């Protein structure tokens, strides 16, 4: 007797409801799903190569604009006014792209992190807007345009091999491409899997159906990305933190201090994201002139920081990826005044860029959390490494609204599980704090269009 084939609702032809293990087994043995797994493994190769060259290009262009040209003109660091012309160019370019190109240059970062498929026709605008934002000093990270690049290229690849174009296959292939891109950004396929679990918000056999292609593609992509980087010798930028080893042992004071610190960081990030959404609503009315205005305001934050502290303006401008590594390696070069100033000015610039330019929300949020951790670390009984870990976890969980992903991400950055208790506590406390705070803008009409459809969006 022929075994009944499973239906989409999990029942057999005879009406018998399959148990979840049987449903998963039947799904895995389906020829179409096996072909999908092979396709997703292949997708990881071109996506990771595209991600590699994209990150190399952004890193090299940023180095030219913020290091090579100032050095050529005789400055050791960029002068205080340096962000003004660069971010003015960014504002003009992004405004024109948002007005005239398909896809408006990608989604507005204030709406949160998305891993949905990007239409291939929107890819040129997404890449151009990212290239006009990130190297020129936007306080944003590369993850959002890279995720769009990964999902869009995956759909192009599916069309080239004439794969099935059903809604389910489109979602799976786009998730696989996004996962390969996420793995390239963070150097680890595990964070790609965890992010997709939380963003997709599915469970049971459906979770495995989405995660297996994504995990396979991200694993292949990470392998290609890492090997290709070593072969070429080119740099893409790294979030790896060179912290002192062995890690200090946690004690009760570290854990206790992490709780109020997580509350304060959660409130601060919640305010920053609220201003970012207000900025997005402000820009949406007149895209080009108001994008330029907000970009110049973000540049003004960097200029004021440099004038008031005597430090380099790129500590406020840009994502903070390189400055984060410096801060973690040598926190003593930062005085209390400089830490307070970088939190205030970078937080303001972050909010302005979230609503006007193009990029992702993760990297600046990690930097703000790290700066808060360094600021609080002199408290009696609180160590530097636990404070740094708790600050980053709290800020990431508040900004992304993905507490598990935030815990995994911060643990990977630290390179050890020794700080896991304070990382988990800080992420959970900050997440709960942010959820309990009133959402604003309160009126849905005040929020930027398109911010109500992603489970990863900020409140």
C-alpha positions as CSV (number, residue, x, y, z in Angstrom):
1,X,0.0,0.0,0.0
2,X,1.3,3.4,-1.0
3,X,2.1,5.7,1.9
4,X,-0.1,8.8,2.0
5,X,1.6,12.0,1.0
6,X,1.5,14.9,3.5
7,X,-0.6,17.9,2.7
8,X,0.4,21.4,3.6
9,X,-1.8,21.3,6.7
10,X,0.0,18.2,8.0
11,X,-2.7,15.7,7.2
12,X,-2.5,12.6,5.0
13,X,-4.8,11.9,2.1
14,X,-7.0,9.8,4.3
15,X,-7.5,12.7,6.7
16,X,-5.1,11.4,9.3
17,X,-3.2,14.1,11.1
18,X,0.6,13.5,11.0
19,X,2.7,14.0,14.1
20,X,5.3,16.7,13.9
21,X,8.3,14.3,13.6
22,X,6.5,12.4,10.8
23,X,5.6,15.7,9.1
24,X,9.2,16.9,9.3
25,X,10.5,13.5,7.9
26,X,8.1,13.7,5.0
27,X,9.1,17.2,4.3
28,X,12.8,16.4,4.3
29,X,12.3,13.5,1.9
30,X,10.3,15.5,-0.6
31,X,12.4,15.8,-3.8
32,X,11.5,19.4,-4.3
33,X,12.8,20.3,-0.8
34,X,16.0,18.4,-1.4
35,X,16.6,20.3,-4.6
36,X,15.9,23.5,-2.7
37,X,18.6,22.6,-0.2
38,X,21.1,22.0,-3.0
39,X,20.2,25.3,-4.6
40,X,20.6,27.2,-1.3
41,X,24.0,25.6,-0.8
42,X,25.0,26.9,-4.2
43,X,23.5,30.3,-3.5
44,X,25.9,30.8,-0.6
45,X,28.9,31.0,-3.0
46,X,27.9,34.0,-5.2
47,X,26.3,35.8,-2.3
48,X,29.4,35.5,-0.1
49,X,31.6,36.7,-3.0
50,X,29.4,39.6,-3.7
51,X,29.3,40.5,0.0
52,X,33.1,40.2,0.2
53,X,33.7,42.7,-2.6
54,X,30.9,45.0,-1.3
55,X,32.5,45.2,2.1
56,X,36.0,45.6,0.7
57,X,34.7,48.5,-1.5
58,X,33.0,50.2,1.4
59,X,36.1,49.7,3.7
60,X,38.6,51.0,1.1
61,X,36.5,54.0,0.1
62,X,35.9,54.9,3.7
63,X,39.7,54.7,4.4
64,X,40.4,56.9,1.4
65,X,37.8,59.5,2.5
66,X,38.7,59.6,6.3
67,X,42.4,58.7,6.4
68,X,44.2,58.9,3.0
69,X,42.9,62.3,1.8
70,X,43.4,64.1,5.2
71,X,46.9,62.6,5.5
72,X,47.7,63.8,2.0
73,X,46.7,67.3,3.0
74,X,48.9,67.2,6.1
75,X,46.4,66.3,8.9
76,X,47.0,63.3,11.2
77,X,43.2,63.1,11.8
78,X,40.3,64.6,9.9
79,X,39.7,68.3,10.8
80,X,36.6,69.1,12.8
81,X,34.7,70.3,9.7
82,X,35.5,67.2,7.6
83,X,32.1,65.5,8.0
84,X,30.2,68.5,6.6
85,X,31.0,68.1,2.9
86,X,31.0,64.3,3.0
87,X,27.6,64.0,4.6
88,X,26.2,66.7,2.4
89,X,27.2,64.6,-0.6
90,X,25.6,61.6,1.1
91,X,22.4,63.5,1.7
92,X,22.1,64.7,-1.9
93,X,22.9,61.3,-3.4
94,X,20.5,59.3,-1.1
95,X,17.8,61.9,-1.7
96,X,18.1,61.6,-5.4
97,X,18.2,57.8,-5.3
98,X,15.2,57.6,-3.0
99,X,13.2,59.9,-5.3
100,X,14.1,58.4,-8.7
101,X,15.3,54.7,-8.5
102,X,13.1,51.6,-7.9
103,X,13.1,50.5,-4.2
104,X,13.9,54.0,-2.9
105,X,17.4,52.9,-2.1
106,X,16.2,50.3,0.4
107,X,14.1,50.4,3.5
108,X,14.5,53.3,6.0
109,X,16.7,52.0,8.8
110,X,14.4,53.5,11.4
111,X,11.9,50.8,10.5
112,X,14.2,48.1,12.0
113,X,16.0,45.1,10.6
114,X,14.3,43.2,7.7
115,X,15.4,39.9,6.1
116,X,12.7,39.7,3.5
117,X,13.5,39.4,-0.2
118,X,14.6,42.4,-2.1
119,X,13.4,42.7,-5.7
120,X,16.3,42.4,-8.1
121,X,15.2,45.7,-9.8
122,X,15.8,47.5,-6.5
123,X,19.4,46.2,-6.0
124,X,21.1,49.0,-8.0
125,X,19.4,51.7,-5.8
126,X,20.2,49.8,-2.6
127,X,23.9,49.5,-3.4
128,X,24.2,53.0,-4.6
129,X,22.5,54.4,-1.5
130,X,24.7,52.3,0.7
131,X,27.8,53.4,-1.1
132,X,26.7,57.1,-0.8
133,X,26.0,56.6,3.0
134,X,28.4,54.3,4.7
135,X,31.8,55.5,3.5
136,X,30.8,59.1,3.7
137,X,30.1,59.0,7.5
138,X,26.5,57.8,8.0
139,X,26.1,56.5,11.5
140,X,24.8,53.2,10.2
141,X,26.2,49.7,9.6
142,X,26.4,47.7,6.4
143,X,24.1,44.8,7.4
144,X,20.8,46.1,5.9
145,X,22.1,46.7,2.4
146,X,24.1,43.4,2.5
147,X,21.0,41.5,3.5
148,X,19.1,43.1,0.6
149,X,22.0,42.2,-1.6
150,X,22.0,38.6,-0.5
151,X,18.3,38.1,-0.8
152,X,18.1,39.9,-4.2
153,X,21.0,38.0,-5.7
154,X,19.5,34.7,-4.5
155,X,16.3,35.5,-6.4
156,X,18.4,36.4,-9.5
157,X,20.2,33.1,-9.2
158,X,16.9,31.2,-8.8
159,X,15.8,32.8,-12.1
160,X,19.0,31.9,-13.9
161,X,18.6,28.2,-13.0
162,X,14.9,28.4,-13.7
163,X,13.9,27.3,-10.2
164,X,10.3,27.1,-9.0
165,X,8.9,30.6,-8.4
166,X,6.3,29.7,-5.7
167,X,5.7,32.0,-2.7
168,X,7.2,29.4,-0.4
169,X,10.3,28.9,-2.6
170,X,10.8,32.6,-2.9
171,X,10.7,33.1,0.9
172,X,13.2,30.2,1.4
173,X,15.6,31.3,-1.2
174,X,15.5,34.9,-0.1
175,X,16.1,33.8,3.5
176,X,19.1,31.7,2.4
177,X,20.6,34.6,0.5
178,X,20.0,36.9,3.5
179,X,21.6,34.3,5.8
180,X,24.7,34.0,3.7
181,X,25.1,37.8,3.8
182,X,24.6,38.0,7.5
183,X,27.2,35.3,8.0
184,X,29.6,37.3,5.9
185,X,29.0,40.4,8.0
186,X,29.6,38.8,11.4
187,X,32.0,36.1,10.3
188,X,29.9,33.3,11.8
189,X,26.9,31.4,10.4
190,X,25.4,30.8,13.8
191,X,24.2,34.4,14.2
192,X,22.5,34.1,10.8
193,X,20.5,31.2,12.0
194,X,19.5,32.8,15.3
195,X,18.5,36.1,13.6
196,X,16.3,34.3,11.2
197,X,14.7,32.3,14.0
198,X,13.7,35.5,15.8
199,X,12.8,37.6,12.7
200,X,10.8,34.9,11.0
201,X,8.9,34.2,14.1
202,X,7.9,30.6,13.1
203,X,8.1,27.3,14.9
204,X,7.7,23.6,14.5
205,X,8.4,21.9,11.2
206,X,8.1,25.3,9.5
207,X,11.1,26.5,11.5
208,X,13.3,23.7,10.2
209,X,12.0,24.2,6.7
210,X,13.2,27.8,6.8
211,X,16.3,27.3,8.9
212,X,18.0,24.4,7.0
213,X,18.4,26.2,3.7
214,X,19.4,29.4,5.6
215,X,22.0,27.5,7.8
216,X,23.4,25.6,4.8
217,X,23.7,28.7,2.7
218,X,25.3,30.7,5.5
219,X,27.8,27.9,6.3
220,X,28.9,27.7,2.7
221,X,29.0,31.4,2.4
222,X,31.1,31.8,5.5
223,X,33.6,29.3,4.2
224,X,34.0,31.0,0.9
225,X,34.1,34.5,2.4
226,X,36.8,33.6,4.9
227,X,38.9,31.7,2.4
228,X,38.6,34.4,-0.2
229,X,39.6,37.1,2.2
230,X,42.8,35.2,3.2
231,X,43.6,34.5,-0.4
232,X,43.3,38.2,-1.5
233,X,44.7,39.8,1.6
234,X,42.0,42.5,1.4
235,X,40.2,43.8,4.4
236,X,36.5,44.2,4.9
237,X,36.5,45.5,8.5
238,X,36.0,43.4,11.5
239,X,34.0,43.6,14.7
240,X,36.4,41.3,16.6
241,X,37.3,42.7,19.9
242,X,40.8,42.2,21.3
243,X,40.0,41.9,25.0
244,X,42.4,40.9,27.7
245,X,42.6,37.2,28.3
246,X,41.9,35.2,30.5
247,X,38.6,36.9,31.2
248,X,38.0,38.1,34.7
249,X,35.7,36.1,36.9
250,X,32.2,37.4,37.4
251,X,31.1,38.3,40.9
252,X,27.9,39.5,42.5
253,X,28.6,43.2,42.1
254,X,29.1,42.7,38.3
255,X,25.7,41.1,38.0
256,X,24.0,43.6,40.3
257,X,25.4,46.6,38.5
258,X,24.4,45.2,35.1
259,X,20.7,45.4,36.0
260,X,20.3,49.2,36.5
261,X,22.8,49.8,33.7
262,X,20.7,47.8,31.3
263,X,17.6,49.8,32.3
264,X,19.4,53.1,31.6
265,X,20.8,51.9,28.3
266,X,17.4,50.6,27.3
267,X,15.7,54.0,28.0
268,X,18.5,55.9,26.1
269,X,18.3,53.6,23.0
270,X,14.5,53.8,23.1
271,X,14.7,57.6,22.9
272,X,17.2,57.5,20.1
273,X,15.1,55.2,18.0
274,X,12.0,57.3,18.7
275,X,13.8,60.3,17.3
276,X,14.9,58.2,14.4
277,X,11.3,57.4,13.5
278,X,10.3,61.1,13.9
279,X,13.1,61.9,11.5
280,X,11.9,59.4,9.0
281,X,8.4,60.8,9.1
282,X,9.9,64.3,8.7
283,X,12.0,63.2,5.7
284,X,9.2,61.3,3.9
285,X,7.2,64.6,3.2
286,X,10.0,66.1,1.1
287,X,12.7,63.5,0.5
288,X,15.5,65.3,-1.2
289,X,15.9,68.6,0.7
290,X,15.1,67.1,4.1
291,X,17.5,64.2,3.6
292,X,20.2,66.7,2.9
293,X,19.2,68.7,6.0
294,X,19.3,65.7,8.3
295,X,22.6,64.5,6.9
296,X,24.1,68.0,7.5
297,X,22.6,67.9,11.1
298,X,24.3,64.6,11.7
299,X,27.6,66.1,10.4
300,X,27.1,69.0,12.7
301,X,26.9,66.6,15.7
302,X,30.3,65.2,14.7
303,X,31.8,68.7,14.2
304,X,30.5,69.9,17.6
305,X,31.9,66.7,19.3
306,X,35.3,67.4,17.7
307,X,35.3,71.0,18.7
308,X,34.3,70.4,22.3
309,X,36.5,67.4,23.0
310,X,39.5,68.0,20.7
311,X,39.1,64.4,19.4
312,X,38.5,63.2,15.8
313,X,35.1,63.7,14.3
314,X,34.9,60.2,12.9
315,X,34.4,58.9,16.4
316,X,30.8,60.2,16.0
317,X,30.5,59.9,12.2
318,X,30.5,56.4,10.6
319,X,29.2,53.2,12.2
320,X,31.7,53.1,15.0
321,X,33.0,49.7,14.0
322,X,36.7,50.6,14.1
323,X,36.4,52.9,17.1
324,X,34.7,50.1,19.0
325,X,37.8,47.9,18.7
326,X,40.0,50.8,19.9
327,X,37.7,51.5,22.8
328,X,37.7,47.8,23.9
329,X,41.5,47.6,23.6
330,X,42.4,50.8,25.4
331,X,39.5,52.3,27.3
332,X,41.7,54.5,29.5
333,X,42.2,57.0,26.6
334,X,38.6,58.0,27.0
335,X,37.8,60.4,29.8
336,X,34.4,60.7,31.4
337,X,33.6,63.9,29.5
338,X,34.6,62.3,26.1
339,X,32.4,59.3,26.8
340,X,29.4,61.4,27.7
341,X,29.9,63.6,24.7
342,X,30.3,60.6,22.3
343,X,27.1,59.1,23.7
344,X,25.1,62.3,23.3
345,X,26.4,63.4,19.9
346,X,26.6,59.9,18.3
347,X,23.2,59.1,19.7
348,X,21.8,62.2,18.0
349,X,23.6,61.6,14.7
350,X,22.5,57.9,14.8
351,X,18.8,59.0,15.2
352,X,19.2,61.5,12.3
353,X,20.8,58.9,10.0
354,X,18.2,56.2,10.9
355,X,15.5,58.4,9.5
356,X,17.3,59.8,6.4
357,X,20.2,57.8,5.0
358,X,20.6,54.0,4.2
359,X,22.3,51.3,6.2
360,X,21.6,49.1,9.2
361,X,21.0,49.7,12.9
362,X,23.3,47.1,14.5
363,X,26.8,48.5,14.5
364,X,26.1,52.0,16.0
365,X,23.9,50.4,18.7
366,X,26.8,48.1,19.7
367,X,29.1,51.1,19.9
368,X,26.7,53.1,22.0
369,X,26.3,50.2,24.4
370,X,30.1,49.7,24.6
371,X,30.6,53.4,25.3
372,X,28.0,53.2,28.1
373,X,29.7,50.2,29.5
374,X,33.1,52.0,29.6
375,X,31.4,55.0,31.2
376,X,29.9,52.9,34.0
377,X,32.9,50.6,34.5
378,X,34.6,52.7,37.3
379,X,31.6,52.0,39.5
380,X,32.8,50.2,42.7
381,X,32.9,46.4,42.1
382,X,32.1,46.6,38.4
383,X,34.7,45.3,36.1
384,X,35.5,46.7,32.6
385,X,34.8,43.6,30.7
386,X,31.4,42.8,32.4
387,X,30.4,46.4,31.9
388,X,31.3,46.4,28.3
389,X,29.5,43.1,27.7
390,X,26.3,44.2,29.5
391,X,26.3,47.6,27.7
392,X,26.5,46.0,24.3
393,X,23.9,43.4,25.0
394,X,21.5,45.9,26.5
395,X,21.9,48.3,23.5
396,X,21.6,45.6,20.9
397,X,18.5,44.1,22.5
398,X,16.8,47.5,22.7
399,X,17.7,48.5,19.2
400,X,16.9,45.2,17.4
401,X,14.2,43.9,19.7
402,X,15.8,40.5,19.2
403,X,17.1,39.4,22.7
404,X,18.4,36.0,21.7
405,X,20.2,37.3,18.6
406,X,21.7,40.0,20.7
407,X,23.0,37.6,23.3
408,X,24.6,35.4,20.6
409,X,26.1,38.3,18.8
410,X,27.7,39.9,21.8
411,X,29.0,36.5,23.0
412,X,30.6,35.9,19.6
413,X,32.2,39.4,19.6
414,X,33.6,38.8,23.1
415,X,35.0,35.4,21.9
416,X,34.1,33.7,25.2
417,X,31.1,32.6,27.1
418,X,32.6,33.8,30.4
419,X,30.3,36.9,30.4
420,X,27.2,35.0,29.4
421,X,25.3,35.6,32.7
422,X,25.5,39.4,32.5
423,X,25.0,39.4,28.8
424,X,21.7,37.5,29.1
425,X,20.5,39.5,32.1
426,X,21.3,42.8,30.5
427,X,19.7,41.8,27.2
428,X,16.5,40.6,28.9
429,X,16.2,43.6,31.3
430,X,16.8,46.1,28.4
431,X,14.3,44.3,26.2
432,X,11.6,44.3,28.9
433,X,12.3,47.9,29.7
434,X,12.0,48.9,26.1
435,X,8.7,46.9,25.7
436,X,7.2,48.6,28.8
437,X,8.1,52.1,27.7
438,X,5.4,54.0,25.8
439,X,5.9,53.6,22.0
440,X,6.4,56.9,20.2
441,X,5.4,58.4,17.9
442,X,2.1,57.4,19.3
443,X,0.0,58.3,16.2
444,X,0.5,55.7,13.5
445,X,0.3,58.5,11.0
446,X,3.4,60.1,12.5
447,X,5.5,56.9,11.9
448,X,7.2,56.4,8.5
449,X,5.4,54.3,6.0
450,X,6.2,50.6,6.0
451,X,7.3,50.2,9.6
452,X,4.4,48.1,10.8
453,X,5.2,44.8,9.0
454,X,8.4,43.4,10.5
455,X,8.6,41.6,13.8
456,X,12.1,43.0,14.1
457,X,11.1,46.6,14.0
458,X,11.7,49.0,16.9
459,X,8.6,50.0,18.9
